[in-house]
Amino acid sequence: MVISDIKVRKLFEDGPMKAVVSVTFDGQLALHDIKVINVQDKHFIVMPSRRNPDGTYRDIVHPINAEFRSYIEGEVLEAYKAELERYEAEKLAAGLDGDEAAPEFSEAE
C-alpha cells in the first residue's frame, strides 16, 4: 500500500496531542483520526481507538508489522511538520503574536 494523500485536519497548541490526521492509501482507503502526540520532545502517532467498557482503549485499526508502522509514522510526521511550518509562516505574515491563534488552530481538550 502506498500513501496517496495526507491531510492534517486539526492542529493543537496546548497539551500532548498536536494534530489529528487523515491518511489515504492507494487513493481508495481513508484512515481518519490518527493522532500526532508529543511527549518528552518526541513525536509519534497513535492509531484510531475506541474506549472499552472497562475504561481501556483498543485500536480500531493498526499496522501489522513494524516496517509498515514506521512508513506511516514517517510520512504522517513529515506532513505534520510541513503543515506546522505553513501555519507558523501564515501566523507571521498575518502579524499575530504568540498569544493569538489563527481560526483553524484549536486548543487541546
C-alpha positions in Angstrom: 0.0 0.0 0.0 1.2 3.5 -0.9 0.1 6.6 0.9 -1.6 8.8 -1.8 -2.7 11.7 0.5 -2.3 13.0 4.0 -4.5 15.8 5.4 -3.7 17.4 8.7 -7.3 18.1 9.8 -6.6 19.9 13.1 -3.6 21.3 15.0 -3.4 21.9 18.7 -1.1 24.3 20.6 -1.6 23.0 24.1 -1.3 19.5 25.6 0.5 16.4 24.3 -1.8 15.9 21.3 -0.5 18.1 18.5 -2.6 17.1 15.4 -5.4 14.9 14.0 -4.6 13.5 10.6 -6.3 11.5 7.9 -4.3 9.3 5.5 -5.5 7.9 2.2 -4.0 4.7 0.8 -3.8 4.0 -2.9 -6.5 6.6 -3.5 -9.1 4.1 -2.3 -9.0 3.7 1.5 -9.2 6.5 4.0 -7.9 6.2 7.6 -9.2 9.0 9.9 -8.3 10.2 13.4 -4.6 9.3 13.5 -3.2 11.5 16.4 0.2 13.1 16.5 1.5 13.1 20.1 4.4 14.9 21.6 5.8 13.5 24.9 9.2 14.4 26.2 10.2 16.2 23.0 9.4 13.1 20.9 6.7 13.0 18.3 4.9 9.7 17.5 1.5 8.7 16.1 -1.4 6.9 17.8 -3.9 4.9 15.7 -7.6 5.5 16.0 -9.1 3.7 19.0 -12.3 3.2 21.0 -12.9 3.1 24.6 -13.9 -0.3 26.1 -16.4 -0.6 28.9 -13.6 -1.1 31.4 -12.1 2.2 30.5 -9.2 0.9 28.5 -8.6 1.7 24.8 -8.3 -0.6 21.9 -7.0 0.3 18.4 -9.7 0.1 15.7 -7.0 -0.3 13.0 -3.3 -0.8 13.2 -0.3 -1.8 11.1 0.6 -5.5 11.2 4.3 -5.0 11.2 6.9 -2.5 12.4 8.1 -1.7 8.9 4.7 -0.5 7.8 4.1 1.3 11.0 7.4 3.1 10.6 6.4 4.1 7.0 3.1 5.5 8.1 4.6 7.3 11.1 7.4 8.8 9.0 5.0 10.1 6.3 2.5 11.5 8.9 5.1 13.3 10.9 6.6 14.8 7.8 3.2 16.1 6.7 2.5 17.4 10.3 5.8 19.3 10.3 5.1 20.8 6.9 1.7 21.9 8.0 3.1 23.4 11.2 5.7 25.3 9.2 2.9 26.6 6.9 0.8 27.6 9.8 3.7 29.4 11.5 4.5 31.3 8.3 0.9 32.4 7.9 0.8 33.5 11.5 4.0 35.6 11.0 2.6 37.0 7.7 -0.6 38.0 9.5 1.3 39.7 12.2 -0.1 37.5 15.0 1.8 37.4 18.2 2.4 34.3 20.3 -0.8 34.9 22.3 -3.1 34.9 19.3 -4.2 31.8 17.4 -5.4 31.6 13.9 -9.0 30.4 13.4 -8.0 26.9 12.2 -5.8 26.3 15.2 -7.7 24.6 18.0 -6.9 24.3 21.7 -6.3 20.8 23.0 -9.1 19.4 25.1 
